[in-house]
Structure formats: structure tokens, C-alpha cells
């Protein structure tokens, strides 16, 4: 197991989780810190993210991804309430596992698959799943257009325009209840306007990322 002795980063992570009212256990905080350490270690070899500074990784990657956890948990609870026994999530263009690995840690009841066209990145996800003992995390090396397994939620973060995202991933969306969760910066009015006629935005959710002074939102979409 990777050991990360950076107490100040751990305190920042804990404080951020508290601000977001996530009620994470010590074990989950440790898993997130270990993930950060893995990301730093493998980034040197695999070029998983352009962000190199651990402090910047904390705010721009970990806390940024954590900001979407409460909304995700809320939607998962709705699906479970409707009788879904296993909720399956596909994270598209996951790269270094953001937000997919963070979702897998914070939502242990959700089965998370991270798909990337780059083999090294999918291999990193598999490595993270083993190192962090996450049985609900899977790395998939494929083009998202080729996937037909039905997923209840398809997420992305800084992956592509909304029209491309929904078009490429549509074959993997479970009918009729599947939804798209797209993490964006500023409200993407032009992208929303360009969505196919048979895709509906049913909620735009503003996010606040602890320690990051930047606009963030989730665009929730479903087949119209």
C-alpha cells in the first residue's frame, strides 16, 4: 500500500469533505490520499494528468471530483429506492480516474467502470483498483462508442462537448431510466443548445469546490 505522510494535504482533504457534508470515514480519507499518491507516482511514467503539483492535484482533481459525490449519492439513492439492486456507472474519458476512482471510493455500493482509449490509463485504473482494494472499480480499454453494456449513470469530467458526449456514449446508456452526469465549468449554454433533439437537460446543478475559486456545475441529462 502506498503511504502518504503529507499531513497538511490530508487535513485539507478532510476539511473539504466536511464542507461538502460527505461524512467520509477515516478509511475513505486514507483511500483518497493513497489514490493521490498513486496518481503522483504513475503520472511520471504514464502522463495521466498535466497537473504535477500535489497541492494543485488536491484542489483541481480530488476536491473537484468530491464536489459531485453528494449529487451522485442522491441520484443513486433514488435508483435504489426504485428497486435497483446494483447501480452501474460508466466514467468516460476517465484518464487518471477522475472522477471515477473518487466515485468508487465514496460510493462503495456503486459499480464503477472507467473507460479510456489510452491503454496505459485503463491499466492505471486496474492498478488503482488492486492497490486500493476497490472491488467495485474496473478499468476498460475501449472506445466508448463500442460499449453496449447498459449503465444506469454515465459520467464525464472535462471530456468533450455535451453533444459529442451523449452521442458517443448513447449505446451504453440503460433504457429507460439511464442518465448522463456531465461535470462542467461555466454553464455551457451553447453546448446545451446544440444537444440532439431527443436529449433533455433535466437539471443544472451548481457546485462549490472547497479551495477553488472557479465556476463548476453538473449538467444532468436523459433521453427525451
N, C-alpha and C positions, 0 to 999 in steps of 0.2 A: 504493500500500500504506500502511496505517495504521502509524505509527511510535509505539511506546510507550517512553518513556525512563525508566519507573519501575523502576529497578534493584532496589529493595528488594522490590517485588512479584514481579519475575522470580526473584529469589533464593528467595523464599518458595515460588513455584511449583515451581522446580527441587528444592528440599528436600522438598516434599510428594510430588513424583513419585518421588524417591529412597526415601522412607519406604514408599511403595506398591509399590516394586520394579518400576516400569513401564519403566525403561530407555528413556526418551524421547530422541530426537535433539535437537540444538540447533535444527534446523529445526522440529520439532514444538513445542518450547517457544515458539519465536518465533510460530508459528501460533496457539497458545493465547493468548499475550499480545496478538497482533493482534486475535483474536476478542474478548478482554476490552475492548480499545479500541473496537472496532466496537459492542459492546454498550452501552458508556457513551455513545458518540456518538448512536446511533439511539434509545436509551432516552428521550432528551429529547423526541424527536418522536413516537415510536411507543408509548411506555409499555409496554415489553417486560417489565419486572420492577419490583416495588415497591422492590427494593434499589437504592440510589443510590450508596452509598459504595464506591469501588474496592476497599478492603481487605475489606469485607464481601462484595462480589461474588466476590473471590478465594476466601474460605473457604466461603461458603454456596452458591456456584454452581460455580465451576471445580473446586476441590478435592473438593467434594461429588460432582460428576459423575465426576471422575477415580477416586474410590474404587470405582466399579463397572466400571472398564475391565478390570482383571485377571480378574474373574469372566466378563466378556463374552468376552475373548480366549480363555479356557479353553473356553467353550462353542463358540465359532467353530472352534477347533482340532479339537474333536470332530466337528463337522459336516463340516469339510474332510477329516478322516480317514475319514469315511463316504462320501466321494465327491462332496460338494457343491462345484461349481466356483465359483459365486458365491453368497455368503451375503447375503441381503437383510434389512435391519432397518427396521422402522417405529417411529418415536418419536411417541407420541400426545400431543396437547396440549402440543406442544414449546415453545410460547411463544417465548422468545428463543433457542431452540436448545439447551436444557439438558434432558437430556444429549446430544441428537442430534449437535450440532456437535462436541462433545468426543469422542464415539464416532467420528465421521468422521475427525477428525484423528489419533486414537490407533490406529485400526484401519483403515488405508488400503485393506485388502482387502475391507472390508465396504461394501456399497452401502446408504447411509442415506437414508431419506425421512422428513422431519419434517412431520407433518400438524397443521394448526390451523384452527379455524373462522374465525379472525380473519385477513382478507386481508393486513393490514399485517404480521402476524407471519410469514406464509408468504413474503411479499415480502422480509422481512428475511433469511430463511434463504437465499433465492435470491441476495440481495446478498452475504451472507457466503460463499456457495459461489464466487462470481466473485472477490471480493476476496482470499480465502484460497487460490484456485486448487484447490478441492476438487471434482474431477470426480465423486467418489462421494457427493456431498451434493445433496439435492433438497428444495425447499420445496413442499408440497402444500396448496392452499387447498381444504378439503373437510371434511365431517363424516365421522368415521372409520367410521360405520355404512354409508356408501355405497361404501367401498372393497372391492374383491373381488380385487385383485392378491394372489397368495399371498406372504406374508412368512414367513421362517424364524424370526425373532425379533420380537416386538412389545414395546416398552419404554414405560415411563412413569415420571415422577417428580412426585410431589405433584399428580397429575392428577385422580383420582376414587377412589371406593371400589373395592376389588378386584372385587366383583360387577358393578358398572357397567362397569369397565374391560374385563373379559373378555367381557361381553355385547355391548358396543358394538363391540368390535374383532374379534369372532369370525369374521366373514365374510372378514377379511383374513389369517387365520392359515393357513399352509400345512399341508396334511394329508400324512401323519400325524405328521410329526416336529416341527411348529412348537411354540414355547414362548413363554410370557409372562414378561417380566422387569419386575417392579414394584418401584421404589425407594420405600421407606417409612422412617418414623422408628421409633417404638417398634413392637414386634411386634404386628401388628394382629389379635389373636385373634378379635374379634367379626366383622371383615370376612372372615376365613378361614372362620369357622363359617357365614357367610351365602353362601358361594360356591355356584353351581349344582352339583347332584349329579354332573354329568358333567365337572367341572373338578377336577383333583387338584393339590395343592401337593406337589412332589417334593423341594423343598429350601428351607430358610430360612437365608440366609447373612448373618451379622453383618458389618457394615462398620465400619471405623475411618477417620474423616475427619481428616487432619492439621490441627491448629489449631482443631478444632471439638469442643467437649465436649458431644456430643449423641448419642443413640442413632440408629443407621441400620442398615437391613437390606435385602436383596433377597428378595422372595418370588418364587420360580421356580414356574411353573405350566404344566400341559399338559392337553389334553383327556384325560379318564379313559378 
